[in-house]
Amino acid sequence: MSTHSQMHIPLKAYRVLYDKLIKKFTKDELTDEERKRYANCAPYNVWSAVDNEGKSKFKKVFGHDRYENYLYGKLSSDEEKRPYVSFKVETLIKALEYLGLRIPSDLKGADISLPKMKAEALFQLFLEKYYPNFLEEKSYKNTSATKSMADVVSSKTEIVAIKRLINEFYGSISQGEYKDAWDLLAPSYQKRKWREDFERFEIGYTNTVSIYNIHVFDVTNKVDDLSCKVYYKDEIMTHTSYDLTRLNKITISQIDDFVKQIKHLQDVAVTKEWKEFERIELYKFFEPAVSEYIWYKCGIEPEQIKELLDRDENITVSRLCRVSCTSIDGNWLIKGIEPLRNYAIR
């Protein structure tokens, strides 16, 4: 992703961000003499402060001396005509991190490290810490015709409810309380994803050992529903074989061995009459949760997969999903789970 990609943020919230940046810069970077000198000047003048060597203090902090005009220029927008400002993702991240905002350590191993996703998560943390009332003003809407970023949730109560729902859902699965988790799914999702078959849903999580480090963030509003991103650690028992554990060590010179190993698996699948097996993408065999994907793709139950992959191995997979939620009769339920660039397929 380009470091120059854009993110749209509300002008009202940006003004709070700018004020926080000015105050922190003045407090942390300026000397007592400089603070007195700039006391009667326009606030933006502090950006011009230099150190003893004549070098820009702004550049030392933000890495670029032109950002000072960039930051100030955003304030000139007319809120009624243009309530949102387009912000460079790279610059927004630097500004938010300068305020001390950080992504939780457990999230750093996931794709939250991608610039746009990181900026969204940091900005959400900023709103919660420095401008909580903004979430109640119902004014965070994306007006860009070229962007699809959802509206940020306007109610802190809804945010709390969604986080509770997600934690209860994955917590129930982790504890083996599959019926409790099933009851937290919207009927439409039960039908679309699981064919209204609870046993199919339960089988899908048979290999789950534990789910932990659950983080819910970027809760957004999409028309009548809410969505959020969820990151968690998923310890699962996966099935593999001696051949598969060696795939990632195969070199170009051993390509014939690779073909033989895959052909052997295919022959076993043919014997078992697993017709969909031959449609599995080859790269999936290099992933740790391959047995989970075979179940998903072919509908082969875990017990049958053991006949093909006879070695059990516990692994921990980092999962990042987009979860959609809907309110039915006053109760929030999950209406969709979409994996985001990881091994998750549930």
MARRODO-881071 format. One line per 10 residues: number of its first residue (from 0); for each residue z, y, x of C-alpha. Coordinates in pm, 1 decimal, padded with zeros to 6 digits. Example, Ala and Ser with C-alpha at 12.3 -4.5 7.8 and 13.67 -1.06 7.14 Angstrom:
<recs>
0) 00780.0,-00450.0,01230.0 | 00714.0,-00106.0,01367.0 .
</recs>
This chain:
<recs>
0) 00000.0,00000.0,00000.0 | -00088.1,00343.0,00132.6 | 00200.3,00556.8,00247.5 | 00027.5,00845.9,00069.6 | 00043.2,00692.5,-00277.5 | 00187.2,00915.9,-00546.5 | 00480.2,00890.0,-00782.0 | 00538.5,01112.5,-01083.9 | 00889.3,01247.1,-01134.9 | 01025.1,01499.1,-01388.7 .
10) 01037.4,01857.7,-01266.0 | 01385.1,01895.4,-01417.3 | 01516.4,01607.1,-01207.7 | 01330.3,01728.3,-00899.5 | 01507.6,02063.9,-00916.4 | 01839.2,01879.9,-00897.6 | 01707.4,01676.7,-00604.0 | 01590.2,01990.9,-00422.6 | 01926.7,02159.7,-00475.2 | 02107.7,01856.0,-00331.4 .
20) 01875.2,01853.7,-00029.0 | 01929.9,02225.5,00038.7 | 02308.0,02192.3,00016.5 | 02324.1,01884.5,00241.0 | 02088.0,02035.0,00498.0 | 02290.0,02356.9,00505.5 | 02617.5,02170.8,00542.7 | 02510.8,01906.3,00795.8 | 02238.4,02068.4,01006.2 | 02329.0,02438.0,01030.2 .
30) 02592.7,02596.1,01251.1 | 02857.2,02830.5,01108.6 | 02660.4,03124.3,01247.7 | 02339.1,03006.2,01081.3 | 02512.9,02952.2,00748.7 | 02637.2,03313.4,00759.3 | 02290.5,03436.7,00857.0 | 02120.7,03260.7,00565.2 | 02396.5,03331.2,00312.3 | 02216.7,03630.3,00160.0 .
40) 01865.7,03487.5,00190.2 | 01663.1,03277.8,-00047.5 | 01782.9,02913.9,-00019.4 | 01451.3,02784.9,00114.7 | 01491.8,02998.0,00428.9 | 01732.3,02740.8,00571.7 | 01433.0,02510.8,00632.0 | 01321.4,02746.2,00912.4 | 01634.6,02686.5,01122.9 | 01572.4,02574.3,01481.9 .
50) 01792.2,02414.7,01746.9 | 01878.6,02552.4,02094.2 | 01541.2,02439.2,02225.2 | 01355.1,02618.4,01948.6 | 01260.5,02295.5,01772.4 | 01259.0,02270.0,01393.4 | 01573.0,02114.7,01250.6 | 01377.1,02029.3,00938.6 | 01126.4,01829.7,01141.3 | 01410.5,01650.9,01320.8 .
60) 01546.9,01531.5,00985.7 | 01228.8,01466.5,00788.2 | 00982.3,01397.0,01068.0 | 00728.1,01658.9,00958.9 | 00754.6,02036.4,00965.5 | 00504.1,02086.1,00683.2 | 00725.7,01908.1,00430.7 | 00938.9,02221.5,00393.5 | 00654.5,02402.5,00216.5 | 00567.5,02084.2,00030.0 .
70) 00921.5,02050.5,-00106.8 | 00952.6,02416.2,-00204.4 | 00605.6,02430.1,-00355.5 | 00698.3,02169.3,-00614.8 | 00948.5,02411.7,-00768.6 | 00677.9,02656.4,-00874.4 | 00550.1,02434.1,-01156.9 | 00580.6,02556.5,-01514.9 | 00804.4,02303.7,-01688.8 | 00652.1,02358.4,-02031.9 .
80) 00295.4,02321.0,-01908.9 | 00361.7,02061.4,-01642.6 | 00700.7,01888.8,-01680.0 | 00620.5,01634.9,-01406.8 | 00535.7,01671.8,-01041.3 | 00331.2,01432.8,-00832.1 | 00520.3,01333.9,-00518.8 | 00412.4,01151.2,-00205.9 | 00601.2,00822.8,-00202.3 | 00670.5,00845.9,00171.6 .
90) 00822.9,01194.3,00139.1 | 01028.6,01102.5,-00166.5 | 01179.5,00804.6,00014.6 | 01278.0,01021.4,00312.3 | 01437.9,01280.6,00083.5 | 01636.7,01023.9,-00114.8 | 01752.2,00837.3,00193.7 | 01861.1,01167.8,00348.9 | 02099.2,01201.8,00055.1 | 02252.7,00870.7,00155.3 .
100) 02088.7,00653.0,-00110.1 | 02014.1,00299.4,00004.7 | 01865.2,-00012.9,-00147.1 | 02132.1,-00288.8,-00173.7 | 02109.0,-00516.4,00130.6 | 02024.8,-00823.4,-00079.5 | 01716.1,-00649.0,-00213.4 | 01567.2,-00579.3,00127.9 | 01435.5,-00930.5,00164.1 | 01226.1,-00898.6,-00151.3 .
110) 00912.5,-00698.1,-00222.0 | 01132.2,-00402.3,-00313.1 | 01056.1,-00297.7,00044.9 | 00706.0,-00199.4,-00070.3 | 00694.4,00184.3,-00064.0 | 00625.3,00249.1,-00434.0 | 00884.2,-00000.7,-00556.1 | 01137.6,00126.1,-00303.7 | 01082.0,00485.2,-00417.0 | 01125.7,00388.6,-00783.8 .
120) 01450.0,00204.2,-00713.1 | 01590.7,00487.4,-00498.4 | 01500.0,00747.4,-00760.3 | 01675.9,00543.1,-01028.0 | 01985.8,00535.5,-00805.6 | 01954.1,00912.5,-00761.8 | 01948.2,00970.3,-01138.4 | 02250.2,00749.2,-01192.2 | 02451.3,00918.1,-00916.3 | 02349.5,01283.7,-00928.6 .
130) 02199.6,01340.0,-01273.0 | 02343.6,01081.7,-01518.7 | 02302.4,01319.0,-01814.1 | 01928.6,01313.0,-01760.3 | 01916.9,00954.1,-01882.0 | 02045.5,01077.0,-02217.9 | 01799.2,01363.1,-02259.8 | 01509.0,01135.9,-02360.2 | 01270.5,01344.2,-02154.6 | 01152.5,01118.3,-01874.6 .
140) 00795.3,01041.1,-01977.6 | 00492.3,00985.4,-01761.0 | 00211.9,01222.6,-01857.8 | -00041.3,01116.3,-01594.6 | -00364.6,00976.3,-01733.7 | -00414.9,00771.3,-01418.7 | -00069.2,00620.4,-01386.4 | 00096.4,00350.2,-01593.0 | 00457.8,00401.6,-01485.0 | 00676.0,00342.2,-01790.1 .
150) 00917.5,00589.2,-01943.3 | 01262.3,00573.9,-01791.9 | 01525.9,00456.8,-02036.1 | 01692.9,00749.0,-02204.1 | 02017.9,00584.2,-02296.3 | 02286.0,00469.1,-02054.6 | 02411.5,00239.4,-02331.0 | 02078.1,00058.2,-02336.3 | 02080.3,00025.9,-01958.4 | 02424.8,-00134.4,-01970.0 .
160) 02313.1,-00368.0,-02250.7 | 02001.5,-00479.1,-02061.6 | 02194.3,-00542.7,-01740.8 | 02451.3,-00744.4,-01935.0 | 02175.4,-00947.2,-02102.6 | 02001.5,-01030.3,-01774.6 | 02323.3,-01126.1,-01599.4 | 02430.2,-01341.6,-01895.0 | 02092.1,-01516.9,-01907.0 | 02076.6,-01609.8,-01539.8 .
170) 02450.8,-01672.6,-01526.3 | 02420.5,-01926.1,-01809.0 | 02138.9,-02106.4,-01627.6 | 02340.6,-02111.3,-01305.7 | 02632.1,-02271.4,-01493.3 | 02407.8,-02526.6,-01664.1 | 02464.3,-02365.9,-02006.0 | 02097.2,-02390.5,-02098.7 | 02147.4,-02356.4,-02475.0 | 02328.3,-02025.4,-02424.3 .
180) 02041.0,-01904.6,-02208.4 | 01785.0,-02027.9,-02463.8 | 01954.0,-01826.9,-02737.7 | 01899.8,-01509.9,-02532.4 | 01521.6,-01547.7,-02554.9 | 01327.2,-01379.1,-02832.5 | 01171.8,-01629.8,-03077.8 | 00823.9,-01502.8,-02988.3 | 00885.4,-01585.1,-02619.9 | 01033.2,-01924.7,-02703.9 .
190) 00714.9,-02001.9,-02893.0 | 00466.0,-01850.9,-02648.0 | 00616.9,-01983.3,-02326.9 | 00808.1,-02292.6,-02428.5 | 00632.8,-02398.3,-02752.1 | 00968.6,-02363.2,-02929.0 | 01081.9,-02670.4,-02736.7 | 01434.4,-02628.9,-02595.5 | 01411.5,-02952.7,-02397.6 | 01100.7,-02824.0,-02219.7 .
200) 01292.8,-02508.3,-02130.4 | 01589.1,-02710.2,-02004.2 | 01369.0,-02937.3,-01792.4 | 01221.5,-02627.1,-01632.6 | 01559.8,-02547.4,-01480.1 | 01666.3,-02903.9,-01398.3 | 01645.6,-02839.5,-01024.8 | 01847.1,-02517.4,-01031.9 | 02158.5,-02543.9,-00818.1 | 02279.6,-02185.4,-00835.1 .
210) 02160.6,-01833.1,-00914.5 | 02342.5,-01546.6,-00747.0 | 02310.2,-01190.4,-00611.3 | 02148.1,-01075.3,-00935.1 | 02027.0,-00714.2,-00921.2 | 01881.1,-00535.6,-01224.1 | 01704.0,-00207.3,-01154.3 | 01422.3,00024.5,-01262.5 | 01504.0,-00013.9,-01632.5 | 01216.3,00153.3,-01817.3 .
220) 01102.1,00218.9,-02171.0 | 00773.6,00075.4,-02296.4 | 00705.1,00189.2,-02651.3 | 00962.5,-00003.1,-02861.6 | 01075.3,-00236.6,-02584.7 | 01249.5,-00210.6,-02249.2 | 01159.5,-00367.3,-01919.3 | 01329.1,-00394.2,-01582.9 | 01287.9,-00551.0,-01245.3 | 01525.5,-00832.6,-01153.5 .
230) 01587.8,-00966.1,-00805.8 | 01805.6,-01268.3,-00740.0 | 01867.4,-01557.4,-00505.5 | 01776.3,-01892.5,-00654.9 | 01908.9,-02205.2,-00486.7 | 01702.6,-02499.0,-00604.2 | 01660.5,-02863.9,-00521.8 | 01296.4,-02908.2,-00442.1 | 01103.1,-03224.6,-00373.0 | 00886.0,-03263.4,-00068.6 .
240) 00753.1,-03533.2,00159.9 | 00725.9,-03593.9,00527.9 | 00360.2,-03494.3,00516.0 | 00427.9,-03166.4,00338.1 | 00707.0,-03064.6,00574.6 | 00453.5,-03080.5,00856.8 | 00177.4,-02875.4,00693.5 | 00293.4,-02544.2,00838.8 | 00277.0,-02694.6,01188.9 | -00082.0,-02816.7,01165.4 .
250) -00328.4,-02650.0,01401.6 | -00705.2,-02610.4,01368.8 | -00755.6,-02912.7,01592.0 | -00558.5,-03122.3,01343.5 | -00763.6,-03028.7,01039.0 | -00862.1,-03391.4,00984.0 | -00493.9,-03484.5,00959.7 | -00444.1,-03211.8,00703.1 | -00728.6,-03348.0,00490.5 | -00584.8,-03699.4,00511.0 .
260) -00238.9,-03585.0,00400.9 | -00371.4,-03395.8,00099.3 | -00608.1,-03680.2,00013.8 | -00314.3,-03921.2,00016.7 | -00125.9,-03703.7,-00232.8 | -00437.0,-03681.4,-00447.6 | -00480.9,-04060.2,-00448.6 | -00121.3,-04105.4,-00564.5 | -00176.7,-03848.4,-00838.7 | -00492.2,-04027.8,-00954.2 .
270) -00299.3,-04355.4,-00970.5 | -00037.1,-04183.4,-01186.8 | -00315.3,-04029.4,-01399.7 | -00200.7,-03672.3,-01332.7 | -00531.0,-03510.6,-01420.9 | -00427.9,-03150.0,-01359.3 | -00303.3,-03223.1,-01007.3 | -00647.3,-03174.4,-00853.8 | -00651.6,-02814.2,-00978.3 | -00349.1,-02708.1,-00774.7 .
280) -00434.0,-02439.1,-00520.6 | -00407.8,-02568.8,-00164.2 | -00197.0,-02278.8,-00041.2 | 00079.0,-02380.0,-00283.9 | 00149.7,-02685.7,-00070.2 | 00266.0,-02454.5,00207.0 | 00530.6,-02295.4,-00015.2 | 00889.1,-02425.9,-00035.3 | 00892.0,-02451.8,-00413.6 | 00576.0,-02662.1,-00438.3 .
290) 00735.6,-02926.8,-00661.6 | 00841.5,-02656.8,-00905.5 | 00483.3,-02530.7,-00920.0 | 00347.0,-02882.9,-00974.1 | 00575.1,-02915.4,-01274.9 | 00455.7,-02580.2,-01408.9 | 00086.1,-02639.9,-01344.3 | 00058.9,-03005.0,-01443.8 | 00343.2,-03051.3,-01688.2 | 00478.9,-03334.5,-01473.2 .
300) 00850.8,-03375.9,-01521.8 | 01081.5,-03355.5,-01217.7 | 01165.2,-03726.5,-01226.1 | 00797.1,-03813.4,-01201.2 | 00739.3,-03568.4,-00918.7 | 00998.4,-03759.4,-00716.2 | 00757.7,-04052.6,-00713.4 | 00506.1,-03831.7,-00533.7 | 00745.5,-03626.5,-00322.9 | 01030.9,-03854.2,-00228.1 .
310) 01239.0,-03620.7,-00012.7 | 01500.2,-03390.8,-00172.6 | 01579.3,-03061.9,-00008.2 | 01791.8,-02767.8,-00120.3 | 01633.8,-02431.2,-00048.1 | 01707.2,-02073.2,-00148.1 | 01419.4,-01870.8,-00288.4 | 01421.8,-01493.3,-00329.7 | 01280.1,-01410.8,-00670.5 | 01157.5,-01079.5,-00800.6 .
320) 01057.9,-01057.9,-01167.7 | 00970.9,-00806.6,-01431.9 | 01169.4,-00886.1,-01744.5 | 01074.0,-00744.2,-02085.2 | 01339.0,-00709.3,-02353.4 | 01333.7,-00629.1,-02723.2 | 01598.7,-00548.0,-02982.0 | 01614.0,-00775.1,-03287.2 | 01872.0,-00698.3,-03554.9 | 02066.2,-00490.8,-03305.2 .
330) 02072.2,-00761.7,-03036.3 | 01878.1,-00735.0,-02711.8 | 01674.3,-01046.6,-02626.3 | 01433.6,-01137.7,-02347.8 | 01070.7,-01140.2,-02461.6 | 00898.7,-01208.5,-02129.9 | 00955.0,-01288.0,-01762.1 | 00678.1,-01209.1,-01516.8 | 00713.8,-01306.8,-01148.4 | 00623.9,-01039.1,-00894.8 .
340) 00474.9,-01162.5,-00567.2 | 00707.5,-01448.7,-00492.0 | 00748.2,-01820.0,-00560.7 | 00888.5,-01778.0,-00912.5 | 00681.6,-01939.0,-01184.8 | 00931.2,-01975.3,-01468.3 .
</recs>
